[in-house]
């Protein structure tokens, strides 16, 4: 498995893509290329999401 920082950087680059269909395509491609890193990626994304501030409606 690669360095956690490298994985996180790649995921942040993918998440910055504005077009949802392109983003989905890149996520699928990333998961197919790095299947052993998918559990770590999910963990990282869950942690990042929980750290985001809650917006007041």
Order of alpha helices (4+ residues) and beta strands (2+ residues): alpha-alpha-alpha
